[in-house]
Amino acid sequence: MDRQIEDVKTAAKPGANQPYRSGHLLCRTPLWGVAGFLGCAYFAWISFSHVIRNQYDWPHDFWTAATYLVWILLLAGLALDTRCPRERLFFGILVINFVVGCGLTLWSNIPSADVRTARIGTGALWALAALVSLTTLGGVGELRKKDAV
């Protein structure tokens, strides 16, 4: 009988059974912002190193296209899940980058000049995403202040 009363009291409290969600995915801890920066900086370096070495080949197989599609769906979901404008911008840039990559994968007879332009563009997008991920580091202190209140 006491357990039934406790269950009713718990169910009556709004949000008692729901996990805490602040609307921030990256801003919760500096680790995510730094990890985003390092990952995006690495991919920017890879993109620009292909241009420097005149390597303009691009994979055109089914599995690469499927992988791009999975990443696009995942990143779009993350962009829609967060309410933080900095994080939405970060995930949005990554979605654009992966859409370009998927398009290049599906375009099997793309000219080398277009691949070079795309590599420069995606490298710039990776670099921009790296910088945007650093902006999420400033939100950590704000979130901790709000959580303490």
FINU-480142 format. One record per residue: chain; x, y, z of N, C-alpha, C in turn. Coordinates in steps of 0.2 Angstrom, whole numbers, plus 5000, padded with zeros to 4 digits. Atoms other than C-alpha are relative to their C-alpha. Last residue first. Example, Ala and Ser with C-alpha at 12.3 -4.5 7.8 and 13.67 -1.06 7.14 Angstrom:
BEGIN
REC;chain;n.x;n.y;n.z;ca.x;ca.y;ca.z;c.x;c.y;c.z
REC;A;4996;4994;4999;5068;4995;5036;4996;5005;5003
REC;A;5004;4994;5000;5062;4978;5039;5004;5006;5000
This chain:
BEGIN
REC;chain;n.x;n.y;n.z;ca.x;ca.y;ca.z;c.x;c.y;c.z
REC;A;5006;4996;4997;5105;5139;4954;4995;4995;5001
REC;A;4999;4999;4993;5121;5128;4952;4994;5003;5003
REC;A;5001;5006;4997;5115;5121;4935;5000;5001;5008
REC;A;5007;5001;5000;5113;5139;4928;4999;4993;5004
REC;A;5003;4995;4995;5131;5143;4934;4993;4998;5000
REC;A;4998;5002;4993;5138;5126;4926;4996;5005;5005
REC;A;5004;5006;4998;5129;5130;4910;5001;4998;5007
REC;A;5007;4998;4999;5137;5147;4909;4995;4995;5002
REC;A;5001;4997;4994;5154;5140;4912;4993;5003;5001
REC;A;4999;5005;4994;5153;5127;4899;4998;5004;5006
REC;A;5006;5002;4997;5146;5139;4886;5000;4996;5006
REC;A;5002;4994;4996;5163;5147;4882;4993;4998;5003
REC;A;4997;5000;4993;5169;5130;4876;4998;5006;5004
REC;A;5004;5004;4995;5155;5129;4863;5004;5000;5006
REC;A;5005;4995;4997;5164;5143;4853;4996;4997;5005
REC;A;4996;4996;4994;5179;5131;4850;4995;5005;5003
REC;A;5000;5004;4994;5167;5120;4840;5004;5003;5006
REC;A;5007;4999;4997;5164;5135;4828;5000;4995;5006
REC;A;5000;4993;4997;5183;5136;4824;4993;5000;5004
REC;A;4995;5001;4994;5184;5117;4820;4999;5007;5004
REC;A;5003;5004;4995;5168;5119;4809;5005;4999;5006
REC;A;5005;4996;4997;5176;5133;4800;4997;4996;5005
REC;A;4997;4995;4995;5191;5122;4797;4995;5005;5003
REC;A;4997;5003;4994;5181;5108;4791;5003;5005;5004
REC;A;5005;5002;4996;5171;5119;4779;5002;4997;5007
REC;A;5002;4994;4997;5187;5126;4772;4994;4999;5005
REC;A;4995;4998;4995;5193;5109;4769;4999;5006;5004
REC;A;5002;5004;4994;5176;5105;4761;5006;5001;5005
REC;A;5007;4998;4997;5178;5119;4749;4999;4996;5006
REC;A;4998;4993;4997;5197;5116;4745;4993;5002;5004
REC;A;4996;5002;4994;5192;5097;4742;5002;5007;5003
REC;A;5004;5003;4995;5177;5102;4731;5005;4999;5006
REC;A;5004;4994;4998;5187;5114;4720;4997;4997;5007
REC;A;4995;4995;4996;5200;5100;4718;4996;5006;5003
REC;A;4998;5003;4994;5186;5088;4714;5005;5004;5004
REC;A;5005;4999;4995;5179;5100;4702;5001;4996;5006
REC;A;5001;4993;4998;5195;5101;4693;4995;5002;5005
REC;A;4995;4999;4995;5197;5082;4692;5000;5008;5003
REC;A;4993;4998;5002;5181;5081;4683;5005;5001;5005
REC;A;4998;4993;4999;5167;5071;4690;5007;5002;4998
REC;A;4996;4997;5006;5162;5055;4681;5002;5007;5002
REC;A;4995;5004;5002;5155;5045;4696;5005;5003;4995
REC;A;4998;4998;5007;5144;5058;4704;5006;4997;4998
REC;A;5005;5002;5004;5137;5048;4719;5002;5002;4993
REC;A;5000;5007;5000;5153;5050;4729;4995;4997;4995
REC;A;4994;5002;5004;5154;5068;4725;5001;4993;4999
REC;A;5001;4998;5007;5136;5071;4731;5006;4998;4995
REC;A;5004;5005;5003;5140;5061;4747;4998;5002;4992
REC;A;4996;5006;5000;5155;5072;4751;4995;4995;4997
REC;A;4995;4999;5006;5145;5088;4747;5003;4994;4999
REC;A;5004;5000;5006;5131;5082;4759;5004;5001;4994
REC;A;5001;5007;5002;5144;5077;4772;4995;5000;4994
REC;A;4994;5003;5002;5151;5095;4772;4998;4993;4998
REC;A;4999;4997;5006;5133;5103;4773;5006;4996;4997
REC;A;5005;5002;5005;5129;5092;4787;5001;5002;4993
REC;A;4998;5007;5001;5145;5096;4796;4995;4997;4995
REC;A;4995;5000;5005;5141;5115;4794;5003;4993;4998
REC;A;5002;4998;5007;5124;5112;4801;5006;5000;4995
REC;A;5003;5006;5003;5131;5102;4816;4998;5002;4993
REC;A;4995;5005;5001;5142;5117;4821;4998;4994;4996
REC;A;4995;4997;5005;5129;5130;4818;5005;4995;4998
REC;A;5004;5001;5006;5116;5120;4828;5005;5002;4994
REC;A;4999;5007;5002;5130;5119;4842;4996;4998;4993
REC;A;4993;5002;5002;5132;5137;4842;5001;4993;4998
REC;A;4998;4997;5007;5114;5141;4841;5007;4998;4998
REC;A;4995;4995;4999;5110;5130;4857;5002;5002;4993
REC;A;5003;4994;5000;5093;5121;4856;5005;5006;5000
REC;A;4997;4995;4996;5100;5104;4852;4996;5007;4999
REC;A;5001;5001;4993;5090;5090;4845;5002;5005;5005
REC;A;5007;4998;4998;5088;5097;4827;4999;4998;5008
REC;A;5001;4993;5001;5107;5098;4825;4993;5002;5002
REC;A;4997;4996;4995;5109;5081;4832;4999;5007;5000
REC;A;5004;5002;4993;5096;5073;4821;5003;5004;5005
REC;A;5007;4996;5000;5104;5082;4806;4996;4999;5006
REC;A;4999;4993;4999;5121;5075;4811;4994;5005;5000
REC;A;4998;4999;4994;5115;5057;4812;5001;5008;5002
REC;A;5006;5001;4996;5105;5058;4796;5002;5001;5007
REC;A;5005;4995;5001;5120;5065;4787;4994;5000;5004
REC;A;4997;4994;4996;5132;5053;4795;4995;5006;4999
REC;A;5001;5001;4993;5121;5038;4789;5002;5006;5004
REC;A;5007;4999;4998;5120;5045;4772;4998;4999;5007
REC;A;5001;4993;5000;5139;5047;4771;4992;5002;5002
REC;A;4997;4997;4994;5141;5029;4776;4999;5008;5000
REC;A;5004;5002;4994;5129;5023;4763;5002;5003;5006
REC;A;5006;4996;5001;5138;5033;4749;4996;4999;5006
REC;A;4998;4993;4998;5155;5026;4755;4994;5004;5000
REC;A;4999;5000;4993;5147;5008;4755;5002;5007;5002
REC;A;5006;5000;4997;5140;5010;4737;5001;5001;5008
REC;A;5004;5006;4999;5156;5015;4729;4994;5001;5005
REC;A;5006;5000;5003;5163;5031;4721;4996;4993;5001
REC;A;5003;5007;5000;5178;5035;4731;4993;5000;4997
REC;A;5006;5000;4995;5186;5052;4726;4997;4993;5000
REC;A;5004;5006;5001;5203;5054;4717;4995;5001;5006
REC;A;5007;4998;5001;5210;5072;4716;4995;4994;4999
REC;A;5004;5007;5000;5227;5069;4723;4993;5002;5000
REC;A;5004;5001;5006;5237;5085;4718;4997;4993;5000
REC;A;4997;5006;5004;5249;5083;4733;4997;4998;4993
REC;A;4993;4998;5000;5244;5101;4740;5004;4994;4996
REC;A;4999;4995;5005;5226;5097;4736;5007;5002;4999
REC;A;5002;5003;5007;5226;5081;4745;5001;5005;4995
REC;A;4994;5004;5002;5235;5089;4760;4999;4997;4993
REC;A;4995;4996;5004;5221;5102;4760;5006;4996;4998
REC;A;5002;4997;5007;5208;5089;4763;5005;5005;4997
REC;A;5000;5006;5005;5218;5079;4776;4998;5003;4993
REC;A;4993;5002;5002;5222;5095;4786;5000;4995;4994
REC;A;4998;4994;5004;5204;5100;4786;5007;4999;4997
REC;A;5003;5001;5007;5200;5082;4792;5001;5006;4995
REC;A;4997;5006;5004;5212;5084;4806;4997;4999;4993
REC;A;4993;4998;5002;5206;5101;4811;5003;4995;4996
REC;A;5001;4996;5005;5188;5094;4812;5006;5003;4997
REC;A;5002;5004;5006;5193;5080;4823;4999;5004;4994
REC;A;4995;5005;5002;5203;5091;4835;4998;4996;4994
REC;A;4995;4996;5003;5190;5105;4836;5006;4995;4997
REC;A;5003;4997;5006;5176;5093;4839;5005;5004;4996
REC;A;5000;5006;5004;5187;5084;4853;4997;5002;4993
REC;A;4993;5001;5002;5190;5101;4860;5001;4994;4996
REC;A;4998;4994;5004;5172;5106;4861;5007;4999;4997
REC;A;5003;5000;5007;5167;5089;4867;5002;5005;4995
REC;A;4997;5006;5004;5180;5089;4881;4997;4999;4993
REC;A;4995;4998;5005;5175;5106;4887;5003;4995;4996
REC;A;4994;5001;4998;5159;5099;4895;5005;5002;4995
REC;A;5000;5003;4993;5141;5102;4894;5007;5000;5003
REC;A;4998;4995;4995;5143;5114;4879;5000;4997;5007
REC;A;4993;4999;5000;5143;5100;4866;5002;5005;5006
REC;A;4996;5006;5001;5126;5093;4868;5007;5001;5001
REC;A;4993;5000;5002;5116;5107;4875;5003;4994;5000
REC;A;5000;4998;5007;5097;5107;4876;5007;5002;4997
REC;A;4999;4993;5000;5098;5106;4895;4999;5003;4993
REC;A;4998;4998;5007;5090;5089;4896;5001;5008;5000
REC;A;4998;4993;5001;5088;5081;4913;5002;5001;4993
REC;A;4993;4998;4999;5080;5063;4912;5001;5008;4999
REC;A;4997;4998;5006;5061;5062;4914;5007;5002;5001
REC;A;4998;5006;5003;5053;5052;4928;5004;5002;4994
REC;A;4996;5004;4995;5051;5067;4940;5003;4994;4996
REC;A;4993;5001;5002;5047;5079;4925;5004;4995;5005
REC;A;4999;5000;5007;5030;5084;4933;5008;5000;4999
REC;A;4995;4995;5001;5028;5077;4950;5001;5001;4993
REC;A;5004;4994;5000;5011;5067;4951;5005;5006;4999
REC;A;5003;4999;5007;5020;5051;4945;4997;5007;5000
REC;A;4994;4999;5005;5032;5052;4960;4997;5001;4993
REC;A;4997;4994;4999;5017;5054;4972;5006;5002;4995
REC;A;5004;4994;5002;5007;5041;4964;5003;5006;5001
REC;A;5001;5000;5007;5021;5028;4965;4996;5006;4998
REC;A;4994;4997;5003;5024;5033;4983;5000;5000;4993
REC;A;5000;4993;4999;5006;5029;4987;5006;5004;4998
REC;A;5005;4997;5005;5007;5013;4978;4999;5007;5002
REC;A;4996;5000;5006;5023;5008;4988;4995;5003;4995
REC;A;4996;4994;5000;5014;5012;5004;5004;5001;4994
REC;A;5004;4994;5000;5000;5000;5000;5004;5006;5000
